[in-house]
């Protein structure tokens, strides 16, 4: 019984709004920092081996640019939109994490039979505007076919997280801890998977 209580306490701390949102933002910022580090290190490595020749960073980026394919790019845009939607559904659909800022605080949404759908659309529009630029960043990295498949599989995984969070919203104020764990793991595992080529690229040029 004590072990179960300790495990529950640990899960509650991990799922808390401060830890969860902090982890989400940390992973995003680490991805941005890793990308900038990768570009800078590659440029420095090329300059060091250029025997004094002037190297344009723009020219280098143009040479590094390798399109990853339209299907992959479209899927990545969808995946990143779903990342933000899954995050919003997990943390802001009910008042479990943010009592003052959540879906049920907006009466026009909460009273609508299509409220969950409208909530997702409201999140996906700005997310789509940001995500539209993300596939270009992947074009500076070597991504294996296997890794591309894993990244594309985040779409159904993230949809699973969204559906679970939506279900949790229908049974609110009750919740299912096991399902909440699945939604949490699906969200953050997908986020790490989508950022992994960038993390890996930065690590390889700095080791």
C-alpha positions in Angstrom: 0.0 0.0 0.0 2.9 2.4 0.9 4.5 1.6 -2.5 1.3 2.4 -4.3 0.9 5.7 -2.5 4.5 6.6 -3.3 4.1 5.8 -6.9 0.9 7.8 -7.1 2.7 10.8 -5.4 5.5 10.5 -7.9 3.1 10.5 -10.9 1.2 13.4 -9.4 4.4 15.4 -9.2 5.4 14.6 -12.8 2.0 15.5 -14.1 1.8 18.7 -12.2 1.4 21.9 -14.2 4.8 23.3 -13.2 6.8 20.1 -14.0 4.8 19.1 -17.1 4.7 22.5 -18.8 8.3 23.2 -17.8 9.4 19.9 -19.4 7.5 20.7 -22.5 9.0 24.2 -22.9 12.5 22.8 -21.9 12.4 20.2 -24.7 11.3 22.9 -27.2 14.0 25.3 -26.1 16.6 22.6 -26.1 15.7 21.8 -29.7 16.0 25.4 -30.8 19.3 25.7 -29.0 20.6 22.4 -30.4 19.7 23.5 -34.0 21.5 26.8 -33.6 24.5 25.0 -32.1 24.6 22.5 -34.9 24.6 25.2 -37.6 27.3 27.2 -35.9 29.5 24.2 -35.3 29.2 22.9 -38.8 30.1 26.4 -40.1 33.1 26.6 -37.9 34.3 23.1 -39.0 34.0 24.1 -42.6 35.9 27.3 -42.1 38.7 25.5 -40.3 39.2 23.2 -43.3 38.8 25.9 -46.0 42.5 26.8 -46.1 41.8 30.5 -45.7 39.0 30.6 -48.3 36.0 32.8 -47.4 33.0 30.7 -46.7 29.5 32.3 -46.8 27.2 30.9 -44.1 24.2 31.3 -46.5 26.1 29.4 -49.2 26.9 26.7 -46.7 23.3 26.4 -45.7 22.3 26.2 -49.3 24.7 23.3 -49.8 23.6 21.5 -46.7 19.9 21.8 -47.6 18.5 18.4 -48.6 14.7 18.2 -49.1 13.3 15.3 -47.1 10.3 14.7 -49.3 6.8 16.2 -49.5 5.1 13.3 -47.7 7.5 13.5 -44.8 7.2 17.3 -44.6 3.4 17.3 -44.7 3.4 14.6 -41.9 5.8 16.6 -39.8 3.6 19.6 -40.0 0.7 17.5 -38.9 2.7 15.9 -36.1 3.8 19.3 -34.7 0.2 20.6 -34.8 -0.9 17.6 -32.9 1.9 18.0 -30.4 0.5 21.4 -29.4 -3.1 20.2 -29.5 -2.2 17.2 -27.4 -0.4 19.5 -24.9 -3.5 21.8 -24.7 -5.9 18.9 -24.3 -3.8 17.3 -21.6 -3.2 20.4 -19.5 -6.0 22.8 -20.3 -9.1 20.7 -21.1 -10.0 20.3 -17.4 -9.2 22.2 -14.2 -7.0 19.4 -12.8 -3.8 21.3 -13.6 -4.8 24.9 -14.2 -8.0 25.7 -12.2 -8.1 29.3 -13.4 -7.2 28.7 -17.1 -8.9 25.8 -18.8 -11.6 24.9 -21.3 -14.4 24.9 -18.8 -13.8 28.5 -18.0 -15.0 29.5 -21.5 -18.8 29.0 -21.2 -19.4 29.3 -24.9 -17.1 26.3 -25.5 -18.1 24.2 -22.5 -21.8 24.5 -23.3 -21.4 23.5 -26.9 -21.7 19.9 -28.0 -18.8 20.6 -30.4 -16.8 22.4 -27.7 -13.9 19.9 -27.7 -13.6 20.2 -31.5 -13.7 24.0 -31.5 -11.1 24.0 -28.7 -8.8 21.8 -30.8 -9.3 24.0 -33.9 -8.5 27.1 -31.8 -5.2 25.6 -30.8 -4.4 24.1 -34.2 -4.6 27.3 -36.2 -1.7 29.2 -34.5 0.1 25.9 -34.2 -0.2 25.3 -37.9 1.2 28.7 -38.7 4.3 27.9 -36.6 4.6 24.3 -37.7 4.5 25.2 -41.4 8.1 26.5 -41.1 9.5 23.5 -39.2 10.1 21.0 -42.0 12.7 23.3 -43.4 14.8 22.8 -40.3 15.0 19.0 -40.8 16.5 19.5 -44.3 19.9 20.3 -42.7 20.1 16.9 -41.1 20.8 13.3 -42.2 17.6 11.4 -41.2 17.5 7.7 -41.8 14.5 6.0 -43.3 13.9 4.2 -40.0 13.9 7.5 -38.1 11.5 9.1 -40.6 9.1 6.2 -40.1 9.3 6.7 -36.3 8.7 10.4 -36.6 5.7 9.8 -38.9 4.3 7.3 -36.4 4.0 10.1 -33.9 0.8 11.2 -35.7 -1.3 8.2 -34.5 0.4 8.2 -31.1 -0.4 11.9 -30.6 -4.0 11.3 -31.7 -4.2 8.6 -29.1 -3.1 11.1 -26.5 -5.7 13.6 -27.7 -8.5 11.1 -27.6 -7.6 10.0 -24.1 -7.5 13.6 -22.8 -10.8 14.2 -24.5 -12.3 11.2 -22.8 -10.9 12.4 -19.5 -12.7 15.7 -20.2 -16.0 13.8 -20.6 -15.7 12.1 -17.2 -14.4 15.2 -15.3 -14.2 15.7 -12.3 -13.2 12.1 -12.2 -10.2 10.8 -14.1 -8.4 7.5 -14.9 -4.8 7.5 -13.7 -3.7 4.8 -16.1 -5.2 6.6 -19.1 -3.7 9.8 -17.9 -0.3 8.1 -17.8 -0.7 6.9 -21.4 -1.6 10.3 -22.6 1.3 11.9 -20.8 3.8 9.3 -22.2 2.4 9.5 -25.7 2.7 13.3 -25.7 6.3 13.6 -24.4 7.6 10.5 -26.2 6.3 12.0 -29.5 7.9 15.4 -28.8 11.3 13.8 -28.1 11.0 11.7 -31.2 10.3 14.7 -33.4 13.2 16.6 -31.9 15.6 13.7 -31.8 17.4 14.3 -35.2 18.2 17.8 -34.0 19.4 16.6 -30.6 21.5 13.9 -32.3 23.0 16.3 -34.9 24.1 18.8 -32.2 25.6 16.0 -30.2 27.5 14.6 -33.1 29.2 17.9 -34.0 30.2 18.7 -30.4 31.6 15.3 -29.2 
